[in-house]
Amino acid sequence: MKLKGKIKRIEAGRGSGTIEASDGRSFFFHHSHLEGLDFEKLRPGDEVEFEFDEFRGPTTPKAPVATVVRPAGGEKKDG
């Protein structure tokens, strides 16, 4: 399932961030999940499309995770 949203927060030191979906839910993403985007150029407010799954770590509850993050509308932002 694909959703649309905006970059909410970037944690440069961790190589990760948060996306706020158009329905208000928040999704974690890691820089390795990006396609057609340069992590270093991402800014809060950038629009993206993404796929998601639920992840459960050994000590964490189930949480939604963006697994493929692309520019909204197919526009590349990687250079």
Biopython code that builds the backbone (N, CA, C, O; Angstrom):
import numpy as np
from Bio.PDB.StructureBuilder import StructureBuilder

atoms = [
    (1, "MET", "N", (0.845, -1.182, 0.000)),
    (1, "MET", "CA", (0.000, 0.000, 0.000)),
    (1, "MET", "C", (0.887, 1.241, 0.000)),
    (1, "MET", "O", (1.830, 1.336, 0.786)),
    (2, "LYS", "N", (0.586, 2.185, -0.875)),
    (2, "LYS", "CA", (1.344, 3.430, -0.942)),
    (2, "LYS", "C", (0.583, 4.544, -0.242)),
    (2, "LYS", "O", (-0.640, 4.645, -0.339)),
    (3, "LEU", "N", (1.333, 5.371, 0.459)),
    (3, "LEU", "CA", (0.777, 6.546, 1.119)),
    (3, "LEU", "C", (1.564, 7.775, 0.694)),
    (3, "LEU", "O", (2.685, 7.668, 0.197)),
    (4, "LYS", "N", (0.971, 8.930, 0.892)),
    (4, "LYS", "CA", (1.660, 10.192, 0.664)),
    (4, "LYS", "C", (1.822, 10.890, 1.999)),
    (4, "LYS", "O", (1.007, 10.730, 2.907)),
    (5, "GLY", "N", (2.888, 11.666, 2.100)),
    (5, "GLY", "CA", (3.124, 12.409, 3.323)),
    (5, "GLY", "C", (4.231, 13.414, 3.143)),
    (5, "GLY", "O", (4.692, 13.672, 2.031)),
    (6, "LYS", "N", (4.653, 13.985, 4.274)),
    (6, "LYS", "CA", (5.726, 14.972, 4.272)),
    (6, "LYS", "C", (6.770, 14.574, 5.300)),
    (6, "LYS", "O", (6.456, 13.986, 6.335)),
    (7, "ILE", "N", (8.016, 14.907, 4.995)),
    (7, "ILE", "CA", (9.079, 14.689, 5.963)),
    (7, "ILE", "C", (8.778, 15.577, 7.166)),
    (7, "ILE", "O", (8.596, 16.788, 7.035)),
    (8, "LYS", "N", (8.729, 14.955, 8.332)),
    (8, "LYS", "CA", (8.410, 15.689, 9.559)),
    (8, "LYS", "C", (9.689, 16.064, 10.309)),
    (8, "LYS", "O", (9.839, 17.187, 10.791)),
    (9, "ARG", "N", (10.614, 15.088, 10.397)),
    (9, "ARG", "CA", (11.841, 15.317, 11.166)),
    (9, "ARG", "C", (12.971, 14.511, 10.540)),
    (9, "ARG", "O", (12.756, 13.404, 10.044)),
    (10, "ILE", "N", (14.179, 15.076, 10.567)),
    (10, "ILE", "CA", (15.385, 14.409, 10.092)),
    (10, "ILE", "C", (16.341, 14.286, 11.269)),
    (10, "ILE", "O", (16.562, 15.257, 11.992)),
    (11, "GLU", "N", (16.903, 13.109, 11.466)),
    (11, "GLU", "CA", (17.929, 12.897, 12.479)),
    (11, "GLU", "C", (19.201, 12.514, 11.738)),
    (11, "GLU", "O", (19.491, 11.333, 11.546)),
    (12, "ALA", "N", (19.965, 13.540, 11.320)),
    (12, "ALA", "CA", (21.132, 13.337, 10.459)),
    (12, "ALA", "C", (22.153, 12.383, 11.074)),
    (12, "ALA", "O", (22.708, 11.544, 10.366)),
    (13, "GLY", "N", (22.405, 12.492, 12.354)),
    (13, "GLY", "CA", (23.388, 11.642, 13.018)),
    (13, "GLY", "C", (23.014, 10.171, 13.032)),
    (13, "GLY", "O", (23.885, 9.306, 13.121)),
    (14, "ARG", "N", (21.733, 9.889, 12.946)),
    (14, "ARG", "CA", (21.258, 8.501, 12.953)),
    (14, "ARG", "C", (20.926, 8.006, 11.553)),
    (14, "ARG", "O", (20.692, 6.814, 11.353)),
    (15, "GLY", "N", (20.905, 8.916, 10.583)),
    (15, "GLY", "CA", (20.561, 8.523, 9.216)),
    (15, "GLY", "C", (19.107, 8.117, 9.083)),
    (15, "GLY", "O", (18.767, 7.234, 8.296)),
    (16, "SER", "N", (18.249, 8.771, 9.858)),
    (16, "SER", "CA", (16.838, 8.393, 9.856)),
    (16, "SER", "C", (15.960, 9.625, 10.003)),
    (16, "SER", "O", (16.448, 10.751, 10.107)),
    (17, "GLY", "N", (14.668, 9.387, 10.010)),
    (17, "GLY", "CA", (13.732, 10.483, 10.182)),
    (17, "GLY", "C", (12.320, 9.975, 10.347)),
    (17, "GLY", "O", (12.082, 8.778, 10.508)),
    (18, "THR", "N", (11.387, 10.911, 10.305)),
    (18, "THR", "CA", (9.979, 10.603, 10.472)),
    (18, "THR", "C", (9.186, 11.248, 9.346)),
    (18, "THR", "O", (9.446, 12.386, 8.955)),
    (19, "ILE", "N", (8.218, 10.504, 8.832)),
    (19, "ILE", "CA", (7.293, 11.010, 7.825)),
    (19, "ILE", "C", (5.930, 11.132, 8.482)),
    (19, "ILE", "O", (5.504, 10.234, 9.208)),
    (20, "GLU", "N", (5.239, 12.247, 8.230)),
    (20, "GLU", "CA", (3.855, 12.377, 8.669)),
    (20, "GLU", "C", (2.970, 12.143, 7.456)),
    (20, "GLU", "O", (2.997, 12.915, 6.497)),
    (21, "ALA", "N", (2.184, 11.073, 7.506)),
    (21, "ALA", "CA", (1.295, 10.726, 6.396)),
    (21, "ALA", "C", (0.144, 11.716, 6.323)),
    (21, "ALA", "O", (-0.152, 12.419, 7.289)),
    (22, "SER", "N", (-0.498, 11.760, 5.164)),
    (22, "SER", "CA", (-1.619, 12.684, 4.973)),
    (22, "SER", "C", (-2.774, 12.386, 5.928)),
    (22, "SER", "O", (-3.613, 13.253, 6.171)),
    (23, "ASP", "N", (-2.823, 11.159, 6.474)),
    (23, "ASP", "CA", (-3.882, 10.823, 7.436)),
    (23, "ASP", "C", (-3.470, 11.107, 8.886)),
    (23, "ASP", "O", (-4.217, 10.802, 9.816)),
    (24, "GLY", "N", (-2.270, 11.697, 9.076)),
    (24, "GLY", "CA", (-1.824, 12.085, 10.410)),
    (24, "GLY", "C", (-0.932, 11.087, 11.120)),
    (24, "GLY", "O", (-0.331, 11.425, 12.139)),
    (25, "ARG", "N", (-0.828, 9.852, 10.607)),
    (25, "ARG", "CA", (0.043, 8.864, 11.248)),
    (25, "ARG", "C", (1.508, 9.193, 10.980)),
    (25, "ARG", "O", (1.839, 9.794, 9.958)),
    (26, "SER", "N", (2.386, 8.794, 11.908)),
    (26, "SER", "CA", (3.823, 8.995, 11.756)),
    (26, "SER", "C", (4.504, 7.677, 11.441)),
    (26, "SER", "O", (4.135, 6.628, 11.970)),
    (27, "PHE", "N", (5.506, 7.744, 10.568)),
    (27, "PHE", "CA", (6.253, 6.568, 10.139)),
    (27, "PHE", "C", (7.745, 6.847, 10.219)),
    (27, "PHE", "O", (8.216, 7.869, 9.721)),
    (28, "PHE", "N", (8.486, 5.947, 10.843)),
    (28, "PHE", "CA", (9.945, 6.005, 10.874)),
    (28, "PHE", "C", (10.480, 5.622, 9.500)),
    (28, "PHE", "O", (9.875, 4.798, 8.813)),
    (29, "PHE", "N", (11.609, 6.206, 9.087)),
    (29, "PHE", "CA", (12.314, 5.717, 7.906)),
    (29, "PHE", "C", (13.817, 5.802, 8.144)),
    (29, "PHE", "O", (14.286, 6.628, 8.927)),
    (30, "HIS", "N", (14.559, 4.947, 7.467)),
    (30, "HIS", "CA", (16.018, 4.926, 7.496)),
    (30, "HIS", "C", (16.511, 5.327, 6.118)),
    (30, "HIS", "O", (15.835, 5.079, 5.120)),
    (31, "HIS", "N", (17.688, 5.946, 6.053)),
    (31, "HIS", "CA", (18.193, 6.419, 4.758)),
    (31, "HIS", "C", (18.307, 5.298, 3.732)),
    (31, "HIS", "O", (18.260, 5.561, 2.530)),
    (32, "SER", "N", (18.455, 4.063, 4.178)),
    (32, "SER", "CA", (18.558, 2.932, 3.244)),
    (32, "SER", "C", (17.221, 2.625, 2.567)),
    (32, "SER", "O", (17.177, 1.827, 1.631)),
    (33, "HIS", "N", (16.138, 3.240, 3.024)),
    (33, "HIS", "CA", (14.812, 3.033, 2.436)),
    (33, "HIS", "C", (14.509, 4.018, 1.313)),
    (33, "HIS", "O", (13.449, 3.934, 0.691)),
    (34, "LEU", "N", (15.420, 4.948, 1.043)),
    (34, "LEU", "CA", (15.169, 5.990, 0.045)),
    (34, "LEU", "C", (15.436, 5.497, -1.369)),
    (34, "LEU", "O", (16.404, 4.776, -1.610)),
    (35, "GLU", "N", (14.578, 5.886, -2.297)),
    (35, "GLU", "CA", (14.757, 5.619, -3.726)),
    (35, "GLU", "C", (14.557, 6.929, -4.468)),
    (35, "GLU", "O", (13.477, 7.516, -4.411)),
    (36, "GLY", "N", (15.593, 7.394, -5.166)),
    (36, "GLY", "CA", (15.480, 8.641, -5.917)),
    (36, "GLY", "C", (15.550, 9.881, -5.048)),
    (36, "GLY", "O", (15.192, 10.971, -5.493)),
    (37, "LEU", "N", (16.003, 9.730, -3.824)),
    (37, "LEU", "CA", (16.150, 10.849, -2.891)),
    (37, "LEU", "C", (17.538, 10.806, -2.273)),
    (37, "LEU", "O", (18.082, 9.728, -2.029)),
    (38, "ASP", "N", (18.106, 11.965, -2.024)),
    (38, "ASP", "CA", (19.394, 12.080, -1.346)),
    (38, "ASP", "C", (19.107, 12.473, 0.103)),
    (38, "ASP", "O", (18.567, 13.550, 0.356)),
    (39, "PHE", "N", (19.461, 11.615, 1.046)),
    (39, "PHE", "CA", (19.171, 11.870, 2.461)),
    (39, "PHE", "C", (19.687, 13.237, 2.900)),
    (39, "PHE", "O", (19.014, 13.945, 3.650)),
    (40, "GLU", "N", (20.873, 13.609, 2.438)),
    (40, "GLU", "CA", (21.484, 14.871, 2.858)),
    (40, "GLU", "C", (20.714, 16.090, 2.356)),
    (40, "GLU", "O", (20.871, 17.184, 2.898)),
    (41, "LYS", "N", (19.881, 15.914, 1.321)),
    (41, "LYS", "CA", (19.119, 17.034, 0.765)),
    (41, "LYS", "C", (17.674, 17.074, 1.254)),
    (41, "LYS", "O", (16.948, 18.021, 0.952)),
    (42, "LEU", "N", (17.252, 16.064, 2.003)),
    (42, "LEU", "CA", (15.882, 16.056, 2.527)),
    (42, "LEU", "C", (15.698, 17.146, 3.571)),
    (42, "LEU", "O", (16.591, 17.416, 4.374)),
    (43, "ARG", "N", (14.534, 17.760, 3.546)),
    (43, "ARG", "CA", (14.193, 18.803, 4.509)),
    (43, "ARG", "C", (12.775, 18.575, 5.022)),
    (43, "ARG", "O", (11.932, 18.049, 4.297)),
    (44, "PRO", "N", (12.507, 18.968, 6.267)),
    (44, "PRO", "CA", (11.130, 18.898, 6.751)),
    (44, "PRO", "C", (10.207, 19.644, 5.788)),
    (44, "PRO", "O", (10.523, 20.738, 5.321)),
    (45, "GLY", "N", (9.070, 19.031, 5.506)),
    (45, "GLY", "CA", (8.103, 19.610, 4.585)),
    (45, "GLY", "C", (8.178, 19.033, 3.182)),
    (45, "GLY", "O", (7.240, 19.199, 2.404)),
    (46, "ASP", "N", (9.292, 18.345, 2.832)),
    (46, "ASP", "CA", (9.389, 17.708, 1.516)),
    (46, "ASP", "C", (8.306, 16.648, 1.387)),
    (46, "ASP", "O", (8.091, 15.859, 2.307)),
    (47, "GLU", "N", (7.623, 16.627, 0.247)),
    (47, "GLU", "CA", (6.559, 15.657, 0.014)),
    (47, "GLU", "C", (7.134, 14.363, -0.548)),
    (47, "GLU", "O", (7.995, 14.380, -1.428)),
    (48, "VAL", "N", (6.643, 13.240, -0.025)),
    (48, "VAL", "CA", (7.109, 11.923, -0.450)),
    (48, "VAL", "C", (5.934, 10.964, -0.597)),
    (48, "VAL", "O", (4.847, 11.196, -0.068)),
    (49, "GLU", "N", (6.179, 9.889, -1.324)),
    (49, "GLU", "CA", (5.279, 8.741, -1.386)),
    (49, "GLU", "C", (6.050, 7.593, -0.763)),
    (49, "GLU", "O", (7.269, 7.514, -0.909)),
    (50, "PHE", "N", (5.353, 6.702, -0.069)),
    (50, "PHE", "CA", (6.074, 5.611, 0.577)),
    (50, "PHE", "C", (5.189, 4.392, 0.764)),
    (50, "PHE", "O", (3.961, 4.471, 0.777)),
    (51, "GLU", "N", (5.863, 3.267, 0.907)),
    (51, "GLU", "CA", (5.218, 2.012, 1.271)),
    (51, "GLU", "C", (5.603, 1.745, 2.716)),
    (51, "GLU", "O", (6.600, 2.280, 3.201)),
    (52, "PHE", "N", (4.825, 0.928, 3.405)),
    (52, "PHE", "CA", (5.151, 0.701, 4.809)),
    (52, "PHE", "C", (4.860, -0.726, 5.242)),
    (52, "PHE", "O", (4.166, -1.484, 4.564)),
    (53, "ASP", "N", (5.412, -1.058, 6.389)),
    (53, "ASP", "CA", (5.219, -2.353, 7.023)),
    (53, "ASP", "C", (5.235, -2.089, 8.518)),
    (53, "ASP", "O", (5.555, -0.984, 8.955)),
    (54, "GLU", "N", (4.891, -3.097, 9.300)),
    (54, "GLU", "CA", (5.002, -2.952, 10.749)),
    (54, "GLU", "C", (6.220, -3.719, 11.213)),
    (54, "GLU", "O", (6.448, -4.853, 10.793)),
    (55, "PHE", "N", (6.995, -3.102, 12.075)),
    (55, "PHE", "CA", (8.239, -3.690, 12.560)),
    (55, "PHE", "C", (8.146, -3.866, 14.064)),
    (55, "PHE", "O", (7.620, -3.014, 14.780)),
    (56, "ARG", "N", (8.657, -4.967, 14.511)),
    (56, "ARG", "CA", (8.723, -5.201, 15.951)),
    (56, "ARG", "C", (10.153, -5.605, 16.274)),
    (56, "ARG", "O", (10.636, -6.646, 15.828)),
    (57, "GLY", "N", (10.812, -4.774, 17.047)),
    (57, "GLY", "CA", (12.163, -5.086, 17.482)),
    (57, "GLY", "C", (12.113, -6.017, 18.684)),
    (57, "GLY", "O", (11.037, -6.298, 19.211)),
    (58, "PRO", "N", (13.276, -6.496, 19.118)),
    (58, "PRO", "CA", (13.304, -7.429, 20.248)),
    (58, "PRO", "C", (12.774, -6.823, 21.544)),
    (58, "PRO", "O", (12.271, -7.542, 22.408)),
    (59, "THR", "N", (12.887, -5.508, 21.681)),
    (59, "THR", "CA", (12.418, -4.868, 22.917)),
    (59, "THR", "C", (11.446, -3.729, 22.641)),
    (59, "THR", "O", (11.129, -2.956, 23.545)),
    (60, "THR", "N", (10.970, -3.616, 21.402)),
    (60, "THR", "CA", (10.079, -2.511, 21.071)),
    (60, "THR", "C", (8.722, -3.025, 20.627)),
    (60, "THR", "O", (8.621, -4.119, 20.070)),
    (61, "PRO", "N", (7.674, -2.241, 20.870)),
    (61, "PRO", "CA", (6.349, -2.634, 20.390)),
    (61, "PRO", "C", (6.268, -2.481, 18.873)),
    (61, "PRO", "O", (7.147, -1.884, 18.252)),
    (62, "LYS", "N", (5.227, -3.014, 18.298)),
    (62, "LYS", "CA", (5.001, -2.900, 16.864)),
    (62, "LYS", "C", (4.898, -1.426, 16.488)),
    (62, "LYS", "O", (4.196, -0.658, 17.146)),
    (63, "ALA", "N", (5.596, -1.038, 15.431)),
    (63, "ALA", "CA", (5.564, 0.353, 14.979)),
    (63, "ALA", "C", (5.582, 0.387, 13.460)),
    (63, "ALA", "O", (6.250, -0.437, 12.835)),
    (64, "PRO", "N", (4.856, 1.330, 12.853)),
    (64, "PRO", "CA", (4.869, 1.422, 11.394)),
    (64, "PRO", "C", (6.196, 1.985, 10.896)),
    (64, "PRO", "O", (6.700, 2.977, 11.424)),
    (65, "VAL", "N", (6.755, 1.339, 9.872)),
    (65, "VAL", "CA", (8.037, 1.738, 9.306)),
    (65, "VAL", "C", (7.887, 1.907, 7.803)),
    (65, "VAL", "O", (7.375, 1.017, 7.125)),
    (66, "ALA", "N", (8.331, 3.048, 7.278)),
    (66, "ALA", "CA", (8.336, 3.263, 5.832)),
    (66, "ALA", "C", (9.446, 2.400, 5.243)),
    (66, "ALA", "O", (10.600, 2.502, 5.661)),
    (67, "THR", "N", (9.106, 1.556, 4.278)),
    (67, "THR", "CA", (10.089, 0.630, 3.722)),
    (67, "THR", "C", (10.630, 1.070, 2.373)),
    (67, "THR", "O", (11.741, 0.683, 2.012)),
    (68, "VAL", "N", (9.892, 1.859, 1.622)),
    (68, "VAL", "CA", (10.346, 2.422, 0.349)),
    (68, "VAL", "C", (9.854, 3.860, 0.311)),
    (68, "VAL", "O", (8.648, 4.105, 0.355)),
    (69, "VAL", "N", (10.779, 4.816, 0.229)),
    (69, "VAL", "CA", (10.410, 6.233, 0.234)),
    (69, "VAL", "C", (10.890, 6.859, -1.067)),
    (69, "VAL", "O", (12.073, 6.791, -1.402)),
    (70, "ARG", "N", (9.967, 7.468, -1.794)),
    (70, "ARG", "CA", (10.267, 8.091, -3.089)),
    (70, "ARG", "C", (9.767, 9.533, -3.087)),
    (70, "ARG", "O", (8.933, 9.906, -2.262)),
    (71, "PRO", "N", (10.285, 10.346, -4.023)),
    (71, "PRO", "CA", (9.743, 11.697, -4.147)),
    (71, "PRO", "C", (8.283, 11.640, -4.575)),
    (71, "PRO", "O", (7.907, 10.774, -5.366)),
    (72, "ALA", "N", (7.471, 12.528, -4.078)),
    (72, "ALA", "CA", (6.067, 12.587, -4.497)),
    (72, "ALA", "C", (6.014, 12.954, -5.969)),
    (72, "ALA", "O", (6.720, 13.859, -6.413)),
    (73, "GLY", "N", (5.189, 12.265, -6.718)),
    (73, "GLY", "CA", (5.037, 12.557, -8.136)),
    (73, "GLY", "C", (6.213, 12.138, -8.990)),
    (73, "GLY", "O", (6.288, 12.514, -10.160)),
    (74, "GLY", "N", (7.142, 11.362, -8.431)),
    (74, "GLY", "CA", (8.260, 10.851, -9.204)),
    (74, "GLY", "C", (9.390, 11.836, -9.443)),
    (74, "GLY", "O", (10.311, 11.532, -10.202)),
    (75, "GLU", "N", (9.349, 13.010, -8.817)),
    (75, "GLU", "CA", (10.401, 14.011, -9.004)),
    (75, "GLU", "C", (11.634, 13.624, -8.206)),
    (75, "GLU", "O", (11.555, 13.452, -6.989)),
    (76, "LYS", "N", (12.789, 13.482, -8.884)),
    (76, "LYS", "CA", (14.018, 13.101, -8.189)),
    (76, "LYS", "C", (14.633, 14.298, -7.484)),
    (76, "LYS", "O", (14.599, 15.422, -7.985)),
    (77, "LYS", "N", (15.205, 14.031, -6.295)),
    (77, "LYS", "CA", (15.882, 15.075, -5.537)),
    (77, "LYS", "C", (17.278, 14.611, -5.156)),
    (77, "LYS", "O", (17.766, 14.935, -4.073)),
    (78, "ASP", "N", (17.928, 13.851, -6.044)),
    (78, "ASP", "CA", (19.230, 13.297, -5.678)),
    (78, "ASP", "C", (20.382, 13.940, -6.428)),
    (78, "ASP", "O", (21.463, 13.353, -6.490)),
    (79, "GLY", "N", (20.204, 15.078, -6.979)),
    (79, "GLY", "CA", (21.354, 15.696, -7.583)),
    (79, "GLY", "C", (21.001, 16.677, -8.574)),
    (79, "GLY", "O", (21.883, 17.289, -9.176)),
]
sb = StructureBuilder()
sb.init_structure("model")
sb.init_model(0)
sb.init_chain("A")
sb.init_seg("    ")
for serial, (resi, resn, name, xyz) in enumerate(atoms, 1):
    if name == "N":
        sb.init_residue(resn, " ", resi, " ")
    sb.init_atom(name, np.array(xyz, "f"), 0.0, 1.0, " ", f" {name:<3s}", serial, name[0])
structure = sb.get_structure()
